[in-house]
C-alpha cells in the first residue's frame, strides 16, 4: 500500500478515536439516589413472661424478663420499666391467677399476692362456691387418680338403704348421681396440671358448686360416701337437667333392678 494511503487511513482512525473519546467524556455520570434512613422506632421495655406460667404457679425471677415493645402500642395495663422500674422484684413471689404464655405481657390483674390466702377465692367465678370433699388417696373414689384440676366430673353418692335392707334381711347399698358436669378446682393442694403430670393424688377434691349444690354435697358426705366419675372432654360443654334433689322436689328416683323407686332426701 502506498504511503499516502497509509497516512490517510491513520488520520481517519485517529479522528474516529478522538470522536469516541469526546462522546464518552460528554455523557453525564449516573445519579446515585440514596434512600433516606428510616426513623428509629421508639420502644419501651415491657415486663413479659419468660416461659409458660400455668395457673397457680408461683412466679420466680427466671419466669420474667424485660422486652422492647413499640411505644405507640403499649396499652395502659402493661407493666413498663419506665413506670415501674422495680416491677420484676415486686412481681416475684406472686401466684398466677390465670395462665401466661411465653412472651405474653404480665398484667397485675392476672396475679395475686402469695400471702397464704385468697387464691382460691380469686379464681372462683362470681356466685359459685368451693367445697372440698374427702377422696381415697388410692384413687378408688376419684377415677383411679386420673382426675386433674379443671376436669369435669359427675358426683355419685353411695349409701345403705336401711328400709330395703330390713325388708330383705341383708345389707343393700345404692349408688345415685347427685350432681353432673361439675368442675374440679383442685386435687389436694394442686390447682393445675404441671409438667405433663398425668396423675394427681391428694386427700381432698375441691369442687366448683352453686350454693344449692354445696348444700347437697355437704349432706351427701354425712349420709354416704361420695365418688367422682370423670367425664369425657367432649361432654364438658353439655348442659344437663338439674338432679331432682337440687330442684327441691323432695327426693330422687332410684332405679334398682329395673324398678324405679322414689327415695326421700337423706
C-alpha positions as CSV (number, residue, x, y, z in Angstrom):
1,X,0.0,0.0,0.0
2,X,1.2,3.5,-0.9
3,X,2.5,5.7,1.9
4,X,-0.1,8.3,1.1
5,X,-3.0,5.9,1.6
6,X,-1.5,4.7,4.9
7,X,-1.3,8.3,6.1
8,X,-5.0,8.9,5.1
9,X,-6.1,5.7,6.9
10,X,-4.1,6.6,10.0
11,X,-5.7,10.1,10.1
12,X,-9.1,8.6,9.8
13,X,-8.6,6.2,12.6
14,X,-7.2,8.9,14.8
15,X,-10.2,11.1,14.1
16,X,-12.6,8.3,14.9
17,X,-10.8,7.6,18.2
18,X,-10.9,11.2,19.1
19,X,-14.6,11.4,18.4
20,X,-15.3,8.4,20.5
21,X,-13.3,9.9,23.4
22,X,-15.3,13.2,23.1
23,X,-18.6,11.3,23.1
24,X,-17.7,9.3,26.2
25,X,-16.5,12.4,28.0
26,X,-19.7,14.3,27.2
27,X,-22.1,11.7,28.8
28,X,-23.2,12.7,32.3
29,X,-22.4,10.5,35.2
30,X,-25.4,8.4,36.5
31,X,-27.0,10.0,39.5
32,X,-27.0,7.8,42.7
33,X,-30.1,8.2,44.8
34,X,-29.6,7.4,48.4
35,X,-32.7,6.3,50.4
36,X,-33.4,8.4,53.4
37,X,-32.7,6.4,56.6
38,X,-35.9,5.1,58.3
39,X,-36.7,6.9,61.5
40,X,-35.8,4.9,64.6
41,X,-38.8,3.2,66.3
42,X,-39.4,4.4,69.8
43,X,-39.7,1.5,72.2
44,X,-40.4,0.8,75.8
45,X,-39.4,-2.1,77.9
46,X,-42.4,-4.2,78.9
47,X,-42.4,-7.0,81.6
48,X,-43.3,-10.3,79.9
49,X,-43.3,-14.0,80.9
50,X,-40.0,-15.6,80.0
51,X,-41.7,-19.1,80.0
52,X,-45.2,-20.6,80.1
53,X,-46.8,-19.9,83.5
54,X,-49.7,-22.2,84.4
55,X,-52.4,-21.1,86.6
56,X,-51.4,-21.4,90.3
57,X,-47.7,-21.3,89.7
58,X,-45.6,-19.1,91.9
59,X,-43.7,-16.6,89.8
60,X,-39.9,-16.8,90.1
61,X,-37.3,-14.3,88.8
62,X,-36.4,-16.6,85.9
63,X,-40.0,-16.6,84.8
64,X,-39.9,-12.8,83.9
65,X,-37.9,-10.6,81.6
66,X,-38.0,-7.1,80.1
67,X,-38.8,-7.0,76.4
68,X,-38.7,-4.0,74.0
69,X,-42.2,-3.1,72.8
70,X,-43.3,-0.4,70.3
71,X,-44.0,2.6,72.5
72,X,-47.1,3.5,70.5
73,X,-48.6,0.0,71.0
74,X,-48.2,-0.3,74.8
75,X,-51.7,-0.5,76.4
76,X,-52.3,1.0,79.8
77,X,-52.4,-2.4,81.6
78,X,-48.8,-3.4,80.6
79,X,-46.1,-3.0,83.2
80,X,-43.2,-0.9,81.8
81,X,-39.8,-0.3,83.2
82,X,-40.3,3.5,82.9
83,X,-43.4,3.4,85.2
84,X,-42.4,0.6,87.5
85,X,-38.6,0.0,87.5
86,X,-38.8,-2.4,90.4
87,X,-41.7,-4.4,88.9
88,X,-39.6,-7.6,88.4
89,X,-38.7,-7.8,92.1
90,X,-42.2,-6.8,93.2
91,X,-43.9,-9.4,90.9
92,X,-41.6,-12.2,92.0
93,X,-43.4,-14.4,94.5
94,X,-46.9,-13.7,93.2
95,X,-49.2,-16.5,92.1
96,X,-50.6,-16.7,88.5
97,X,-54.3,-16.2,88.8
98,X,-54.5,-17.2,85.1
99,X,-52.1,-18.9,82.7
100,X,-49.5,-16.9,80.8
101,X,-47.8,-17.9,77.6
102,X,-44.1,-17.3,77.0
103,X,-43.7,-13.7,75.8
104,X,-47.1,-12.6,77.0
105,X,-47.1,-9.3,78.8
106,X,-47.6,-9.5,82.5
107,X,-50.8,-7.8,83.9
108,X,-51.3,-7.2,87.6
109,X,-54.9,-8.2,87.5
110,X,-53.8,-11.7,86.5
111,X,-51.6,-12.1,89.5
112,X,-52.4,-12.5,93.2
113,X,-50.0,-11.9,96.1
114,X,-48.8,-15.2,97.7
115,X,-49.8,-14.4,101.3
116,X,-51.1,-17.8,102.1
117,X,-54.8,-17.0,101.4
118,X,-57.1,-15.6,98.7
119,X,-56.0,-17.6,95.7
120,X,-59.0,-20.0,95.6
121,X,-61.5,-17.1,96.1
122,X,-59.7,-15.2,93.3
123,X,-60.1,-18.0,90.7
124,X,-63.7,-18.8,91.8
125,X,-66.3,-17.3,89.5
126,X,-68.9,-14.9,90.9
127,X,-71.8,-16.7,92.6
128,X,-70.0,-20.0,92.9
129,X,-68.7,-21.8,96.0
130,X,-65.6,-24.0,96.5
131,X,-66.4,-27.2,98.5
132,X,-63.8,-29.9,99.4
133,X,-64.8,-33.5,99.7
134,X,-62.7,-36.4,101.0
135,X,-61.4,-38.8,98.4
136,X,-59.5,-42.1,98.6
137,X,-55.7,-41.5,98.2
138,X,-55.6,-44.7,96.2
139,X,-57.9,-43.3,93.7
140,X,-60.8,-45.6,94.5
141,X,-63.2,-42.7,94.6
142,X,-61.5,-40.5,92.0
143,X,-61.2,-42.5,88.8
144,X,-58.0,-44.2,89.8
145,X,-56.3,-40.8,90.5
146,X,-56.6,-39.7,86.9
147,X,-58.8,-36.7,87.6
148,X,-56.9,-33.5,87.3
149,X,-57.8,-29.9,88.2
150,X,-60.2,-28.3,85.6
151,X,-61.6,-31.7,84.6
152,X,-65.4,-32.2,84.6
153,X,-66.9,-34.9,86.8
154,X,-70.2,-36.4,88.0
155,X,-70.7,-36.8,91.8
156,X,-72.1,-40.1,93.0
157,X,-73.4,-40.9,96.4
158,X,-73.3,-44.5,97.7
159,X,-75.3,-45.3,100.9
160,X,-77.0,-48.1,102.7
161,X,-80.7,-48.4,102.0
162,X,-82.0,-49.1,105.5
163,X,-85.6,-49.8,104.5
164,X,-84.7,-52.3,101.8
165,X,-82.0,-53.9,104.0
166,X,-84.6,-54.5,106.7
167,X,-87.1,-55.9,104.2
168,X,-84.6,-58.2,102.5
169,X,-82.7,-59.3,105.6
170,X,-79.4,-58.2,104.1
171,X,-77.4,-55.0,103.6
172,X,-78.4,-53.3,100.4
173,X,-76.4,-50.3,99.1
174,X,-77.5,-47.9,96.5
175,X,-75.5,-45.5,94.2
176,X,-77.0,-42.4,92.7
177,X,-75.7,-39.5,90.7
178,X,-76.5,-36.4,92.6
179,X,-74.5,-33.8,90.5
180,X,-73.4,-33.8,86.9
181,X,-70.8,-31.9,84.9
182,X,-69.0,-30.3,87.9
183,X,-65.7,-28.6,87.5
184,X,-62.8,-29.8,89.7
185,X,-60.9,-26.8,91.1
186,X,-58.1,-28.7,92.9
187,X,-56.9,-32.1,93.9
188,X,-55.3,-31.8,97.3
189,X,-53.2,-28.6,97.0
190,X,-52.7,-29.0,93.3
191,X,-54.7,-26.5,91.2
192,X,-53.1,-27.1,87.8
193,X,-51.6,-29.9,85.8
194,X,-47.8,-29.3,85.6
195,X,-45.0,-30.8,83.5
196,X,-47.2,-33.2,81.7
197,X,-48.4,-34.7,85.0
198,X,-51.0,-37.4,84.4
199,X,-51.8,-38.5,88.0
200,X,-52.6,-36.2,90.9
201,X,-53.1,-37.6,94.4
202,X,-54.5,-35.9,97.4
203,X,-56.8,-36.4,100.3
204,X,-59.4,-34.0,99.1
205,X,-61.0,-32.7,95.9
206,X,-62.3,-29.2,95.7
207,X,-65.4,-28.7,93.5
208,X,-66.9,-25.6,92.0
209,X,-70.6,-25.6,93.1
210,X,-73.6,-23.3,93.3
211,X,-74.9,-22.7,96.8
212,X,-77.7,-25.3,96.3
213,X,-75.1,-27.9,95.1
214,X,-72.9,-27.1,98.0
215,X,-75.7,-28.0,100.4
216,X,-76.4,-31.2,98.5
217,X,-72.7,-32.3,98.6
218,X,-72.4,-31.5,102.3
219,X,-75.5,-33.6,103.1
220,X,-74.2,-36.4,100.8
221,X,-70.9,-36.6,102.8
222,X,-72.9,-37.1,106.0
223,X,-75.3,-39.7,104.7
224,X,-73.0,-41.8,102.4
225,X,-69.7,-41.9,100.5
226,X,-69.1,-39.6,97.6
227,X,-67.3,-40.7,94.5
228,X,-66.1,-38.7,91.4
229,X,-66.7,-40.0,87.9
230,X,-64.6,-38.5,85.2
231,X,-66.5,-37.1,82.2
232,X,-65.3,-37.1,78.6
233,X,-63.7,-33.8,77.5
234,X,-66.2,-33.8,74.5
235,X,-69.1,-33.7,77.0
236,X,-67.8,-30.8,79.1
237,X,-69.9,-28.2,77.4
238,X,-73.1,-30.1,77.5
239,X,-75.9,-28.8,79.7
240,X,-78.0,-31.2,81.7
241,X,-81.1,-31.1,83.7
242,X,-80.5,-30.5,87.4
243,X,-80.9,-33.6,89.6
244,X,-84.2,-33.9,91.4
245,X,-82.8,-33.1,94.8
246,X,-81.2,-29.9,93.5
247,X,-84.5,-28.7,92.1
248,X,-86.0,-29.1,95.5
249,X,-88.7,-31.8,94.6
250,X,-88.1,-33.6,97.8
251,X,-86.4,-36.8,96.7
252,X,-84.7,-38.8,94.0
253,X,-85.8,-41.6,91.7
254,X,-83.5,-44.6,92.1
255,X,-83.8,-47.4,89.5
256,X,-83.0,-50.8,91.1
257,X,-83.2,-54.0,89.1
258,X,-85.2,-52.1,86.5
259,X,-87.8,-50.9,89.0
260,X,-88.0,-47.1,89.8
261,X,-88.3,-46.1,93.4
262,X,-88.8,-42.7,94.9
263,X,-86.4,-42.0,97.8
264,X,-86.6,-39.0,100.1
265,X,-83.7,-36.8,100.9
266,X,-81.3,-38.2,103.4
